[in-house]
Amino acid sequence: MLENYYEKSDFDKEIENYPKEKLIYIVENGYDIELIEAAFQKLSFIDEDYALTKGMEFLRNDEFDPYFQACIIDCIYQLDREKVLDCILSRTADVDFYFFEEILRRMLAYTTYEALMKMKNCKAYLNYLFEQYNKYSADEKSEMQDLLKEFVQEFHLEALWKK
């Protein structure tokens, strides 16, 4: 049963051999969010510049749903952490709870404390995340308690993010 969980989705199988141009067409003109996600994931490996630019556009414009945005950040965060965080900082829409958790996960996975401290907008990123966090309900905060604790410890934020 578990082995089926890790099989490729039908969309992944479908696009596996698509040329770059067809993948871009799907991302630009697609109507099925799962197909767009699958095409975008593949593009993030074969055309990083396009993926970063288009992904930031999706994030900046708060397109589709939080699950789609989490998929996008998963694909592009490691391509240019600072540009992606700048993009999130420039959003006018609040960050949904699910997407917020994914931002924290990507930062934990791909950013060291030292690298974060060297980013020119480090304080702005942390303040923005703190502001977003404070908008969540007590239940949501409780749900992310372990993730937040790990984030706070990893980035030495105990003074900023108290319970």
C-alpha positions in Angstrom: 0.0 0.0 0.0 2.8 2.5 0.9 4.6 1.8 -2.4 1.6 3.2 -4.3 1.8 6.4 -2.4 5.2 7.2 -3.9 4.3 6.4 -7.5 4.3 9.3 -9.9 1.0 11.0 -10.4 -0.7 10.6 -13.8 0.3 14.2 -14.6 3.9 13.5 -13.8 3.9 10.5 -16.1 2.0 12.5 -18.8 4.5 15.4 -18.9 7.7 13.4 -18.3 8.8 13.6 -22.0 7.2 17.0 -22.9 9.6 19.5 -24.4 10.3 22.7 -22.5 8.0 24.8 -24.8 5.0 22.6 -24.1 5.6 22.7 -20.3 5.8 26.5 -20.5 2.6 26.6 -22.5 0.8 24.5 -19.8 2.1 26.8 -17.1 1.1 29.9 -19.0 -2.2 28.7 -20.3 -3.3 25.7 -18.3 -6.6 25.4 -16.6 -5.9 22.4 -14.5 -4.0 23.3 -11.4 -2.5 19.9 -10.9 -1.2 19.8 -14.4 0.3 23.3 -14.0 2.0 22.2 -10.8 3.5 19.1 -12.5 4.7 21.1 -15.5 6.1 23.8 -13.2 8.0 21.2 -11.1 9.6 19.8 -14.2 10.5 23.3 -15.5 12.2 24.2 -12.2 14.8 21.6 -13.1 15.2 22.4 -16.8 14.8 26.2 -16.9 15.6 27.7 -13.5 15.4 31.3 -14.7 11.9 30.8 -16.1 10.8 28.9 -13.0 12.1 31.6 -10.7 10.5 34.5 -12.6 7.2 32.8 -13.2 7.1 31.3 -9.7 7.6 34.7 -8.1 4.9 36.1 -10.3 2.5 33.4 -9.0 3.5 34.2 -5.4 3.4 38.0 -5.7 -0.1 37.8 -7.3 -1.4 35.3 -4.8 -2.5 33.0 -7.6 -4.6 29.9 -7.2 -4.7 28.5 -3.7 -2.2 28.2 -0.7 -1.4 24.6 -1.7 -0.4 25.7 -5.2 1.7 28.5 -3.6 3.4 25.9 -1.3 4.2 23.8 -4.4 5.7 26.9 -6.1 7.9 27.9 -3.1 9.0 24.3 -2.8 10.2 24.5 -6.4 11.9 27.9 -6.4 13.1 28.7 -2.9 16.5 27.1 -3.2 17.0 28.7 -6.6 17.4 32.2 -5.0 16.3 32.4 -1.4 16.7 36.1 -1.1 14.7 36.9 -4.3 11.9 34.6 -3.2 11.7 36.2 0.3 11.7 39.7 -1.3 8.8 38.5 -3.5 6.8 37.3 -0.5 7.6 40.5 1.4 6.1 42.5 -1.6 2.8 40.7 -1.5 -0.3 42.7 -0.7 -2.3 39.6 0.4 -1.8 38.0 3.7 0.0 34.6 3.8 -2.4 31.7 4.3 -1.6 29.4 7.3 -0.7 26.4 5.1 1.6 28.6 2.9 3.2 30.2 5.9 4.1 26.7 7.3 5.7 25.9 3.9 7.8 29.1 4.0 9.1 28.2 7.4 9.9 24.6 6.2 11.8 25.9 3.1 13.7 28.4 5.2 14.7 25.6 7.7 15.7 23.2 4.9 17.7 25.6 2.7 18.8 28.6 4.8 21.4 28.5 7.6 21.3 31.1 10.4 24.5 32.7 9.0 23.0 32.9 5.5 19.8 34.5 6.8 21.8 37.1 8.8 23.7 38.1 5.7 20.6 38.8 3.7 20.1 42.5 3.3 16.4 42.4 4.2 16.8 39.9 7.0 15.0 42.0 9.6 12.2 42.8 7.2 11.7 39.1 6.4 11.5 38.2 10.1 9.2 41.1 11.0 6.9 40.2 8.1 6.8 36.6 9.2 6.1 37.6 12.8 3.3 39.9 11.7 1.7 37.2 9.6 2.0 34.7 12.5 0.2 37.1 14.8 -2.8 37.1 12.4 -3.4 33.4 12.9 -5.9 31.9 15.4 -4.9 30.3 18.6 -5.7 26.9 17.1 -3.5 27.5 14.1 -0.7 28.7 16.3 -1.0 25.6 18.4 -1.0 23.4 15.2 2.3 24.9 14.1 3.9 24.9 17.6 6.6 22.3 16.9 7.5 23.8 13.5 7.7 27.3 15.0 9.8 26.1 17.9 12.3 24.6 15.5 12.3 27.8 13.4 12.8 30.0 16.4 15.7 27.9 17.7 17.4 27.5 14.4 17.4 31.2 13.7 17.9 32.4 17.3 14.7 34.3 17.5 13.7 33.6 21.1 13.5 37.3 22.0 11.3 38.1 19.0 8.9 35.2 19.0 7.7 34.5 22.5 4.7 32.4 23.1 
